Amino acid sequence: MTAPSAGDDDVVAKGVEALQSAAREMIAAARAMLDVADELVADPRAVGTVVEAMSAWAGRASRAASSPPGRSGRPGSVDGSDDDDGGDDGGGVQRIPVS
């Protein structure tokens, strides 16, 4: 077994710095989350707004997951043919042919 070298110390120091930086970012994120939670507790109307937004998002996600293949961005149209001209049919995801 060899003794640690100066290069090993540099690697360890960089690793410690990276861990400290990540810990600081996690602490900042936790503080931001606590600030939001504090605002929700202070203003009950805000809870309703958040619940409505999450409900709307969940509804869109549910509709997207249960839509027919041609409407979900998968190749092919509803009847199974592939007559997509690349135009936007309002389905949310546009298929763009790449040549």
C-alpha positions as CSV (number, residue, x, y, z in Angstrom):
1,M,0.0,0.0,0.0
2,T,1.4,3.4,-0.9
3,A,1.3,6.6,1.1
4,P,-1.1,9.3,0.1
5,S,0.4,11.9,-2.2
6,A,-0.2,15.6,-2.6
7,G,-2.4,14.9,-5.6
8,D,-4.6,12.7,-3.5
9,D,-5.0,15.6,-1.0
10,D,-6.2,17.8,-3.9
11,V,-8.7,15.3,-5.0
12,V,-10.1,14.9,-1.5
13,A,-10.2,18.7,-1.0
14,K,-12.1,19.1,-4.3
15,G,-14.5,16.4,-3.2
16,V,-15.1,18.0,0.1
17,E,-15.8,21.4,-1.6
18,A,-18.3,19.8,-4.0
19,L,-20.1,18.2,-1.0
20,Q,-20.2,21.5,0.9
21,S,-21.5,23.3,-2.2
22,A,-24.2,20.6,-2.7
23,A,-25.2,20.8,1.0
24,R,-25.5,24.6,0.8
25,E,-27.8,24.3,-2.3
26,M,-29.9,21.7,-0.4
27,I,-30.2,24.1,2.6
28,A,-31.2,27.0,0.3
29,A,-33.8,24.8,-1.4
30,A,-35.2,23.7,1.9
31,R,-35.4,27.3,3.1
32,A,-37.3,28.3,-0.1
33,M,-39.7,25.4,0.5
34,L,-40.2,26.4,4.1
35,D,-40.9,30.0,2.9
36,V,-43.6,28.7,0.5
37,A,-45.1,26.6,3.3
38,D,-45.1,29.6,5.6
39,E,-47.0,31.7,3.0
40,L,-49.5,28.9,2.5
41,V,-50.2,28.7,6.2
42,A,-50.5,32.4,6.5
43,D,-52.9,32.8,3.6
44,P,-55.5,29.9,3.3
45,R,-56.6,31.3,-0.1
46,A,-53.2,30.5,-1.5
47,V,-53.8,26.8,-0.6
48,G,-56.9,26.8,-2.9
49,T,-54.9,28.4,-5.7
50,V,-52.2,25.7,-5.4
51,V,-54.7,22.9,-5.2
52,E,-56.5,24.3,-8.3
53,A,-53.2,24.5,-10.2
54,M,-52.2,21.0,-9.3
55,S,-55.6,19.7,-10.2
56,A,-55.5,21.3,-13.6
57,W,-52.0,19.9,-14.2
58,A,-53.1,16.4,-13.2
59,G,-56.1,16.7,-15.5
60,R,-54.0,17.6,-18.4
61,A,-51.5,14.8,-17.7
62,S,-54.3,12.3,-17.4
63,R,-55.9,13.4,-20.7
64,A,-52.5,13.3,-22.4
65,A,-51.8,9.8,-21.1
66,S,-55.2,8.4,-22.3
67,S,-55.3,10.1,-25.7
68,P,-55.1,8.1,-28.9
69,P,-51.7,7.6,-30.5
70,G,-52.1,10.3,-33.1
71,R,-52.9,12.9,-30.4
72,S,-50.1,12.0,-28.0
73,G,-47.1,12.7,-30.2
74,R,-46.6,9.1,-31.1
75,P,-46.2,8.3,-34.8
76,G,-49.3,7.6,-36.8
77,S,-52.7,9.1,-36.7
78,V,-55.8,7.9,-34.8
79,D,-56.7,5.4,-37.5
80,G,-53.1,4.0,-37.6
81,S,-52.1,5.6,-40.8
82,D,-49.1,7.9,-41.0
83,D,-50.4,10.8,-43.0
84,D,-49.0,13.6,-40.7
85,D,-48.0,16.5,-42.8
86,G,-46.1,18.1,-39.8
87,G,-48.8,20.7,-39.3
88,D,-50.0,21.6,-35.8
89,D,-53.4,20.0,-35.2
90,G,-53.6,21.4,-31.7
91,G,-52.7,18.0,-30.1
92,G,-50.0,19.5,-27.9
93,V,-47.0,17.7,-29.5
94,Q,-46.0,18.3,-33.1
95,R,-44.2,15.6,-35.0
96,I,-41.4,17.1,-37.1
97,P,-39.9,14.9,-39.8
98,V,-36.1,14.9,-39.9
99,S,-34.4,14.1,-43.2
